Amino acid sequence: MDYILALLGAIFILAAFIGCFLPVIPGPPLGYAGLICAHFTRWGNYEAKILIGIAVAVVMAAILDYVLPLWATKKFGGSRRGIWGATLGMVLGLIFFPPWGIIIGPFVGAFIGEFTDKENRDRALKSAFGAFIGIIFSMGLKLAVVGVIAYYYVKQIFFS
């Protein structure tokens, strides 16, 4: 059973890395599931503070995955239309053009949202760039969390 759990944990963690780029796959939560699988093997013996700390990081990454692109759009001068455009672009990009649509969708959506407002046409590109930066930071955050999870998995399974 230990080998099955260790293998299942490895599969979850590999899927988690893929999920950092494909929004249909919940990267950090899958990685955490892999860590829990490893915890219940004879090799895994994680302290409660590590499991709780990583769980908090996973929840924060999941929340910020949706908030960061919208926040960055606003921070780069996006109006309400730009934020709605980025949100709609993210959803439509995910549905119709995966996996690249999740990156390009918010950019195009924010640009179109701002460009349709005559008063905000001059800042349309800047707002769209903010949406793009938010997506990149969100992916980086998810990669960091999954990287820490992978580190603890490898440390316990192979070096304990």
Rosetta blueprint (number, residue, H / E / L):
1 M L
2 D H
3 Y H
4 I H
5 L H
6 A H
7 L H
8 L H
9 G H
10 A H
11 I H
12 F H
13 I H
14 L H
15 A H
16 A H
17 F H
18 I H
19 G H
20 C L
21 F L
22 L L
23 P L
24 V L
25 I L
26 P L
27 G H
28 P H
29 P H
30 L H
31 G H
32 Y H
33 A H
34 G H
35 L H
36 I H
37 C H
38 A H
39 H H
40 F L
41 T L
42 R L
43 W L
44 G L
45 N L
46 Y L
47 E L
48 A H
49 K H
50 I H
51 L H
52 I H
53 G H
54 I H
55 A H
56 V H
57 A H
58 V H
59 V H
60 M H
61 A H
62 A H
63 I H
64 L H
65 D H
66 Y H
67 V H
68 L H
69 P H
70 L H
71 W H
72 A H
73 T H
74 K H
75 K H
76 F L
77 G L
78 G L
79 S L
80 R H
81 R H
82 G H
83 I H
84 W H
85 G H
86 A H
87 T H
88 L H
89 G H
90 M H
91 V H
92 L H
93 G H
94 L H
95 I H
96 F H
97 F L
98 P L
99 P L
100 W L
101 G H
102 I H
103 I H
104 I H
105 G H
106 P H
107 F H
108 V H
109 G H
110 A H
111 F H
112 I H
113 G H
114 E H
115 F H
116 T L
117 D L
118 K H
119 E H
120 N H
121 R H
122 D H
123 R H
124 A H
125 L H
126 K H
127 S H
128 A H
129 F H
130 G H
131 A H
132 F H
133 I H
134 G H
135 I H
136 I H
137 F H
138 S H
139 M H
140 G H
141 L H
142 K H
143 L H
144 A H
145 V H
146 V H
147 G H
148 V H
149 I H
150 A H
151 Y H
152 Y H
153 Y H
154 V H
155 K H
156 Q H
157 I H
158 F H
159 F H
160 S L
